[in-house]
Amino acid sequence: EVPRRWSVRLLSCLPNTAGRVPVAAMRLLLPLVRRRAGPVWRSLLEQFCSADGRFLMWAGKAVLSWESCPEPPRAPIYQIHGARDTVLPSHLTKPDLLVPGAGHALAMTHAEIVAEFLRGKIDALEAGR
């Protein structure tokens, strides 16, 4: 479900320390972007700027090389996806809940909708016992 295109090849060629470059660039740009970004984006940008570049490179490689489990899990899995997610576009997946207007950080921006969906699933599971 991850848009792999050229990113898999590019990330696999880069050393883990290459993540420091975008972090350093964002630190320079943050003062300009901070004023124009909303509170959620501002928080995400600040978190990105304080992240370890080596970790970001490792995480990017891990996501792009992810392989699903060959045996289905015993617990139910539900996928909740933002309709405006540009990181992992919704058209590449089949979510159980597609949240209109939500992006990649939907657990923060649309927490009430996510919590309500999960409460409903938990209640249904408990009723079935």
C-alpha positions in Angstrom: 0.0 0.0 0.0 3.0 2.3 0.2 3.7 4.2 -3.1 7.0 2.6 -3.8 8.0 4.0 -7.2 11.6 5.2 -7.1 11.7 5.7 -3.3 12.6 2.1 -2.5 15.7 2.2 -4.7 16.7 5.6 -3.5 16.4 4.8 0.2 18.2 1.5 -0.2 21.2 3.3 -1.7 21.5 6.0 0.9 23.4 5.5 4.2 21.4 5.9 7.4 23.2 9.2 8.1 21.6 10.8 5.0 18.5 11.5 7.0 20.4 14.3 8.7 20.2 16.5 5.5 16.4 16.8 5.3 16.2 17.3 9.1 18.8 20.1 8.9 17.0 21.7 6.0 13.7 21.6 7.8 15.3 23.3 10.8 16.3 26.2 8.6 12.9 26.4 7.0 10.8 25.9 10.2 10.9 29.6 11.2 9.4 30.5 7.8 6.8 27.8 7.8 5.9 28.0 11.5 3.8 31.1 11.0 1.8 29.8 8.1 1.1 26.3 9.3 -1.8 25.3 11.5 -1.2 23.8 14.9 -1.2 20.2 13.8 1.3 20.8 11.0 3.4 23.0 13.1 3.6 20.3 15.8 4.5 17.7 13.1 7.2 19.9 11.7 8.7 20.6 15.1 8.7 16.9 15.8 10.5 16.2 12.5 13.1 18.9 13.2 13.9 17.3 16.6 14.1 13.8 15.2 17.3 11.8 14.7 18.0 11.7 11.0 19.4 8.2 11.3 16.1 7.0 12.8 14.1 8.7 10.0 16.2 6.9 7.4 15.8 3.6 9.2 12.1 4.1 9.6 11.7 5.0 5.9 13.6 1.9 4.8 11.5 -0.3 7.2 8.2 1.0 5.9 9.2 0.6 2.3 10.5 -3.0 2.8 7.6 -4.1 5.0 6.2 -7.5 4.3 2.9 -8.6 5.8 2.7 -11.6 8.1 2.1 -14.9 6.3 -0.4 -16.1 8.9 -3.5 -14.0 9.7 -3.5 -12.6 13.2 -5.9 -13.9 15.8 -7.2 -10.5 16.7 -9.3 -8.5 14.2 -7.4 -5.7 12.4 -9.2 -2.6 11.2 -7.7 0.0 9.0 -8.7 3.6 9.4 -7.5 5.9 6.7 -7.7 9.6 5.9 -9.3 10.5 2.6 -6.7 13.3 2.1 -3.6 11.3 3.1 -0.9 12.2 0.7 1.8 10.1 2.4 -0.1 6.8 1.9 -2.9 7.6 -0.6 -6.3 6.1 0.2 -6.8 4.8 -3.3 -4.0 2.2 -2.6 -5.9 0.5 0.2 -9.3 -0.8 1.3 -9.9 0.8 4.7 -12.6 -0.2 7.1 -13.2 3.5 7.7 -12.3 6.3 5.3 -12.4 9.6 7.2 -13.3 12.5 4.9 -11.0 15.5 5.1 -8.4 13.6 7.2 -4.8 13.4 6.2 -1.9 11.1 7.4 -2.1 12.3 11.0 -5.8 11.5 11.4 -5.4 10.0 14.8 -4.4 13.5 16.0 -6.6 15.7 13.7 -9.8 13.5 13.9 -9.3 11.7 17.2 -13.0 11.7 18.1 -14.0 9.9 14.9 -11.2 7.4 15.4 -12.1 6.8 19.0 -15.8 6.4 18.1 -15.0 3.8 15.4 -12.8 1.8 17.8 -15.3 2.0 20.6 -18.0 0.6 18.3 -15.7 -2.3 17.2 -14.7 -3.1 20.8 -18.4 -3.0 21.9 -19.3 -5.4 19.1 -16.5 -7.8 20.0 -17.6 -7.7 23.7 -21.2 -8.3 22.8 -20.2 -11.3 20.7 -18.5 -13.1 23.6 
